[in-house]
Amino acid sequence: MSDGRYFEDLAVGQTFRSKALRIEKDRMIAFAQEFDPQPQHVSEQAAASSQFGRLVASGWHTAAPSPTETPDAEGSGGAARRA
């Protein structure tokens, strides 16, 4: 379901707020194992010696929830959830 906005309607630097979303470690690792199996995403031991020093989420995983958290026309968020 669309709220009537298109990519070209967005402005550089435009922001929006969405509700907080907690992703548990086991889900983060499972996502990475399937879609982005780099050591810093799937192994705490390997991640400890990475540039991050600890386990980090895949960038793909941080972006994946975005379509369901995009504000709708009224700004209440979750436009895709209204379907």
C-alpha positions in Angstrom: 0.0 0.0 0.0 1.5 3.3 -1.0 1.2 6.6 0.8 1.6 8.6 -2.5 5.2 9.5 -2.1 7.9 8.4 -4.6 11.7 8.4 -4.5 12.0 11.7 -6.2 9.7 13.3 -3.5 12.5 12.7 -0.9 15.0 15.5 -0.2 18.7 15.0 0.7 19.0 15.1 4.5 15.3 14.4 5.1 14.7 12.3 8.2 11.9 10.5 9.9 11.4 8.7 13.2 10.2 5.2 13.6 9.5 3.2 16.7 12.3 1.4 18.4 13.0 -2.1 17.2 15.0 -4.6 19.3 16.7 -7.4 17.4 18.0 -10.1 19.6 21.5 -11.5 19.1 20.4 -15.0 17.9 18.2 -13.4 15.2 21.1 -11.1 14.1 23.4 -14.1 13.8 20.8 -16.2 11.9 20.2 -13.4 9.4 24.0 -12.9 8.9 24.5 -16.7 8.4 22.0 -16.7 5.6 22.5 -13.3 3.9 25.9 -11.8 4.9 28.1 -14.5 6.5 31.1 -12.3 7.4 33.1 -13.2 10.6 32.2 -10.0 12.4 28.5 -10.8 12.0 28.4 -14.6 12.8 31.1 -15.3 15.4 31.8 -13.5 18.6 35.3 -14.9 18.7 36.1 -13.7 15.2 34.4 -10.4 15.8 36.6 -9.7 18.9 39.6 -9.4 16.6 37.8 -7.4 13.9 38.0 -3.6 13.5 34.8 -3.5 15.6 36.1 -5.5 18.6 32.7 -7.2 19.0 29.8 -8.8 17.2 28.0 -6.3 14.9 24.9 -6.5 12.8 25.1 -6.7 9.0 24.2 -3.5 7.3 21.7 -5.5 5.3 20.0 -6.5 8.5 19.8 -2.9 9.8 18.1 -1.8 6.5 15.8 -4.8 6.1 13.1 -3.6 8.5 12.9 -0.2 6.9 10.1 -0.8 4.5 7.7 -1.7 7.2 8.8 1.2 9.4 8.4 3.9 6.8 5.9 6.6 8.0 2.6 6.6 6.2 0.8 9.8 5.0 -0.4 10.5 8.5 3.1 10.0 10.0 2.1 7.1 12.2 4.6 4.7 10.7 4.3 1.1 9.5 2.5 1.8 6.2 3.1 -1.8 5.0 1.5 -3.2 8.2 -1.8 -1.6 7.3 -2.3 -4.0 4.4 
